[in-house]
Amino acid sequence: MNEPLSDDFGREVTGVRVSLTDRCNFDCVYCHNEGLGDTRGPMEPSENEMTADQIVRFLEVVEGYGVRKVKFTGGEPMLREDLEEIIARTPDSMEVSMTTNGTFLPGRAEALAEAGLDRVNVSQDALEPEAFAEITKSGAYDRVIEGVEAALDAGLAPVKLNMVVFEHTAGYVEGMVEHVARNDGLQLQLIEYMPELTGRPEWNIDIERVHDWLADVADRVEHREMHDRKRYFVGEGIVGDDDGDAADTEGPGGMVEIVDPVENEEFCANCGRVRVTHEGYLKGCLNRNDDLRSMGEMSREEIAETFETVVANRVPYYGEYLIETEEGDYEINDEYLATPSVAD
């Protein structure tokens, strides 16, 4: 495989996140749809969604640029009836993962694994049906639990549970940590709430409080320097029963990782992803939409040219695009305001 492309800040692009649709059967209160804002359309497929051929063509092109991982996202990617086909046609050299709300995993998880899906992240923000319904505006709690079990049964372990930490969910963090510690095959990603993408800053909480609490209860802590992330290992050597009571048997415990990019310059300085919208636009940063670039009719030549341009123009969001003031706030760096975009 060729070496990955690097931007002007020395950041290699080794992964892509491909949104397959903006449709979703949930209505989560924190949704930002891959940084585009809450743009979810009707449940019927749109003519603007990339076709399976276009998606596969994009992946085949960027494979030649050293891209080694693809994560399929949405909206809800499993609303694509051709998802299994897309995964099966993804280049064999790529690790394939997906983020889903889990409601369609029962009945499809095994076929997805057979098609080549390696890992799955399931959004699960609470363990109580009523709280789950309040956050997701859905009554699909039981179906999500079945979906997680279906993924484990299909061999997609470890299944990562994604939990956005904000005012609505902060009280459920402890229960979710205990849940993954008791259940083999599960991991937990606590994702920092991003008020700049959702427009509700009053829902924000101090993520450092969660770090401090986990540091106190964890058996051990690992620091991933590349992304400045910490992994907390909780409950090692103890397995609980179905009621949550500790049992006297040895077990692996659970791994909890906090994803906290807000005002995290080190996180941005090590970002290695390019994102693709469901309509076929490339964006170099989750937080920006002024750098969207169309791949046109998505010929191989257009894809290659656009990908090279997007990588070349990538800028760390915190530390470059936004710079810290003497007062400790962040303001836009005028140097990057005139970045040309061909999203028209």
VOGU-3710 file (C-alpha; in Angstrom, 3 decimals, decimal comma):
1> mneplsddfg> 0,000/0,000/0,000  1,155/3,529/-0,780  2,187/5,899/1,988  -0,606/8,160/3,296  -0,882/11,768/2,175  0,112/14,407/4,718  -1,150/17,951/5,136  1,058/20,992/5,727  1,080/20,215/9,456  2,557/16,754/8,965
11> revtgvrvsl> -0,705/14,930/9,731  -1,106/11,736/7,708  -4,620/10,882/6,552  -5,067/7,182/7,267  -8,841/7,018/7,708  -12,089/8,288/6,218  -15,563/8,635/7,711  -18,216/8,144/5,058  -21,790/9,254/5,760  -24,124/6,970/3,820
21> tdrcnfdcvy> -27,309/8,952/4,493  -28,699/11,818/6,539  -31,871/9,827/7,221  -32,437/8,547/10,746  -35,191/6,783/12,665  -34,144/8,586/15,881  -34,410/12,262/16,755  -31,552/12,636/19,263  -31,521/16,028/20,942  -27,744/16,437/20,479
31> chneglgdtr> -27,581/15,458/16,786  -25,164/17,427/14,633  -24,996/15,032/11,641  -21,230/14,872/11,172  -20,894/18,595/11,823  -23,391/19,642/9,146  -26,062/20,527/11,688  -29,418/18,816/12,068  -30,042/18,299/8,350  -31,894/15,008/8,497
41> gpmepsenem> -34,306/14,569/5,641  -37,325/12,320/5,145  -37,036/8,571/5,644  -37,223/7,845/1,920  -33,887/7,776/0,059  -32,825/11,020/-1,581  -31,533/11,309/-5,128  -28,566/13,157/-3,651  -27,274/10,174/-1,682  -24,140/8,647/-3,103
51> tadqivrfle> -24,756/5,355/-4,843  -22,986/2,153/-3,847  -20,847/2,427/-6,989  -19,785/5,973/-6,104  -18,928/5,034/-2,526  -16,871/2,033/-3,591  -15,135/4,044/-6,300  -14,147/6,659/-3,711  -12,750/3,983/-1,388  -10,808/2,327/-4,199
61> vvegygvrkv> -9,233/5,670/-5,109  -8,239/6,669/-1,579  -6,874/3,176/-0,925  -4,179/4,203/-3,363  -3,393/7,145/-1,093  -2,685/4,980/1,931  -6,107/5,129/3,591  -6,346/2,063/5,829  -9,618/2,545/7,702  -13,178/3,479/6,821
71> kftggepmlr> -16,018/4,141/9,234  -19,531/4,237/7,815  -21,811/6,741/9,532  -25,031/8,640/8,955  -27,686/9,592/9,884  -28,386/5,943/10,415  -26,261/3,962/7,928  -28,363/0,827/8,303  -31,244/2,567/6,541  -29,231/1,817/3,419
81> edleeiiart> -30,599/-1,430/2,035  -27,375/-1,875/0,072  -25,136/-1,584/3,158  -24,028/-5,219/2,998  -23,089/-4,759/-0,658  -21,090/-1,610/0,098  -19,167/-3,344/2,878  -18,512/-6,448/0,761  -17,102/-4,268/-2,021  -14,893/-2,188/0,266
91> pdsmevsmtt> -11,188/-2,814/-0,480  -9,857/-5,761/1,503  -6,945/-3,709/2,806  -9,259/-1,446/4,826  -10,524/-2,014/8,352  -14,286/-1,466/8,181  -16,291/-0,128/11,111  -19,694/1,482/11,507  -21,543/3,751/13,912  -25,232/2,914/14,301
101> ngtflpgrae> -28,105/3,326/16,725  -28,391/-0,459/16,741  -32,089/-0,862/15,958  -31,473/-2,718/12,704  -28,675/-4,987/13,931  -31,041/-7,821/14,940  -31,405/-9,891/11,809  -28,578/-8,152/9,929  -25,509/-8,267/12,187  -24,414/-11,699/10,980
111> alaeagldrv> -24,724/-10,733/7,312  -22,758/-7,537/7,950  -19,975/-9,498/9,625  -19,916/-11,963/6,752  -19,715/-9,052/4,299  -16,569/-7,809/6,030  -17,617/-5,489/8,861  -14,903/-5,603/11,532  -16,264/-3,413/14,330  -19,393/-1,558/15,326
121> nvsqdalepe> -20,137/1,402/17,577  -23,660/1,562/18,978  -25,072/4,832/20,300  -26,518/4,199/23,740  -26,908/7,132/26,095  -28,754/5,523/29,010  -29,691/2,137/30,463  -33,203/3,174/31,510  -35,905/3,064/28,786  -37,544/6,321/29,860
131> afaeitksga> -34,270/8,256/29,922  -33,263/6,709/26,605  -36,575/7,772/25,061  -36,175/11,330/26,322  -32,747/11,694/24,705  -33,413/9,863/21,424  -37,118/10,673/21,031  -37,695/7,012/20,271  -39,179/4,010/21,996  -36,557/1,643/20,621
141> ydrviegvea> -34,625/0,913/23,814  -35,296/-2,842/23,814  -34,429/-3,069/20,136  -31,068/-1,376/20,734  -30,243/-3,834/23,531  -31,119/-6,688/21,151  -28,904/-5,077/18,523  -25,895/-5,005/20,836  -26,411/-8,688/21,641  -26,779/-9,491/17,936
151> aldaglapvk> -23,481/-7,741/17,199  -21,715/-9,710/19,936  -23,235/-12,975/18,693  -22,022/-12,141/15,166  -18,454/-11,811/16,395  -18,220/-8,033/16,149  -16,699/-7,769/19,631  -15,666/-5,580/21,201  -18,814/-3,550/20,662  -18,218/0,079/21,572
161> lnmvvfehta> -21,116/1,906/23,173  -21,108/5,617/22,333  -22,473/7,937/25,015  -22,548/11,703/24,570  -21,923/13,321/27,948  -24,007/16,429/28,575  -26,651/17,694/30,978  -29,207/15,050/29,955  -26,868/12,070/30,362  -24,337/12,994/33,063
171> gyvegmvehv> -26,341/11,188/35,744  -26,177/7,921/33,810  -22,409/7,758/33,286  -21,709/5,730/36,435  -24,333/3,132/35,545  -23,007/2,795/32,020  -19,440/2,315/33,262  -20,638/-0,438/35,608  -22,564/-1,992/32,717  -19,521/-2,398/30,464
181> arndglqlql> -17,431/-3,623/33,402  -19,936/-6,421/34,037  -20,488/-7,471/30,430  -17,680/-9,073/28,467  -17,304/-7,818/24,907  -18,428/-4,243/25,593  -16,400/-1,037/25,700  -17,553/2,512/26,355  -16,738/5,760/24,578  -17,767/8,840/26,528
191> ieympeltgr> -17,961/11,597/23,938  -17,604/15,201/24,943  -20,622/17,306/24,051  -19,861/19,897/21,346  -22,055/22,949/21,929  -20,608/24,781/18,936  -22,216/22,149/16,677  -25,570/21,830/18,447  -26,288/25,416/19,458  -27,212/24,604/23,072
201> pewnidierv> -24,239/25,681/25,226  -26,360/25,508/28,390  -26,301/21,699/28,121  -22,518/21,533/28,439  -20,758/20,016/31,458  -17,120/19,999/32,515  -15,675/16,808/31,030  -12,716/17,037/33,419  -15,061/16,044/36,243  -15,666/12,761/34,419
211> hdwladvadr> -11,914/12,259/33,941  -11,325/12,842/37,646  -14,055/10,411/38,696  -12,813/7,679/36,362  -9,245/8,148/37,572  -10,478/7,460/41,098  -12,431/4,278/40,285  -10,207/2,780/37,568  -7,900/-0,160/38,198  -5,439/1,259/35,677
221> vehremhdrk> -5,191/4,089/33,155  -3,567/4,183/29,733  -2,715/7,365/27,858  -2,926/7,335/24,072  -0,474/10,076/23,203  -1,373/10,209/19,521  -4,878/11,533/20,219  -4,265/12,698/23,765  -6,934/10,268/24,979  -7,089/8,349/28,220
231> ryfvgegivg> -8,394/4,809/28,568  -9,702/3,758/31,967  -9,950/0,059/32,863  -12,639/-0,543/35,473  -13,731/-3,659/37,375  -10,908/-5,950/36,299  -11,076/-9,337/37,985  -14,764/-8,989/38,878  -17,778/-10,228/36,928  -21,268/-9,193/37,958
241> dddgdaadte> -24,507/-11,115/37,665  -27,534/-9,901/35,708  -28,689/-7,803/38,667  -25,372/-5,981/38,877  -24,173/-7,735/42,015  -20,509/-8,651/42,118  -19,659/-12,313/41,775  -16,511/-14,129/42,873  -15,219/-14,927/39,412  -12,365/-13,472/37,431
251> gpggmveivd> -13,205/-11,289/34,457  -11,673/-8,720/32,133  -13,617/-5,718/33,385  -14,461/-2,855/31,047  -12,542/-0,268/29,080  -13,792/3,323/29,084  -12,343/5,960/26,783  -13,146/9,670/26,787  -13,209/11,462/23,441  -12,714/15,127/24,328
261> pveneefcan> -11,762/17,263/21,319  -13,183/20,600/22,527  -10,330/23,133/22,914  -7,910/20,194/22,718  -5,052/21,332/20,486  -3,187/18,055/20,835  -6,265/16,148/19,678  -6,523/18,299/16,550  -2,779/18,171/15,936  -3,028/14,389/15,555
271> cgrvrvtheg> -6,249/14,079/13,550  -5,849/11,667/10,637  -9,340/11,620/9,113  -11,171/13,116/6,181  -14,960/13,079/6,173  -17,359/12,457/3,304  -20,939/13,711/3,366  -23,805/11,586/2,089  -24,004/13,873/-0,960  -20,384/13,322/-1,941
281> ylkgclnrnd> -18,604/16,349/-0,482  -15,260/16,058/1,253  -14,499/17,989/4,437  -11,203/18,072/6,248  -12,591/18,906/9,685  -15,695/17,950/11,641  -16,104/21,475/13,016  -15,889/23,285/9,676  -18,264/23,499/6,753  -16,456/26,295/4,932
291> dlrsmgemsr> -14,010/23,744/3,542  -16,562/21,472/1,817  -15,438/20,325/-1,607  -17,545/18,520/-4,170  -16,209/15,483/-5,981  -18,342/16,467/-8,966  -19,541/13,514/-11,008  -17,187/11,346/-8,936  -14,995/10,051/-11,692  -11,756/8,553/-10,407
301> eeiaetfetv> -9,857/11,603/-11,609  -12,231/14,024/-9,848  -12,120/12,010/-6,636  -8,323/11,910/-6,651  -7,971/15,628/-7,385  -10,478/16,627/-4,702  -8,978/14,300/-2,109  -5,482/15,680/-2,713  -6,789/19,243/-2,411  -8,731/18,586/0,790
311> vanrvpyyge> -5,767/16,894/2,448  -3,439/19,718/1,401  -5,798/22,319/2,891  -6,485/20,571/6,216  -5,901/22,796/9,240  -5,974/21,829/12,942  -9,178/23,405/14,257  -7,876/24,320/17,705  -4,464/25,922/17,626  -4,596/27,059/13,982
321> ylieteegdy> -8,098/27,735/12,632  -9,061/28,865/16,139  -6,314/30,416/18,214  -6,314/31,041/21,944  -6,432/34,628/23,172  -4,697/36,021/26,226  -8,029/35,740/28,058  -8,152/31,992/27,365  -10,892/32,158/24,749  -10,608/31,026/21,126
331> eindeylatp> -11,063/33,243/18,081  -10,920/32,581/14,354  -7,536/33,014/12,729  -8,089/35,314/9,760  -5,410/33,441/7,808  -7,841/30,617/7,088  -11,059/32,530/6,407  -10,412/32,737/2,671  -9,921/28,989/2,168  -11,429/28,341/-1,281
341> svad> -14,399/25,997/-1,401  -15,990/24,319/-4,413  -19,114/23,119/-2,632  -21,321/25,193/-4,932
//
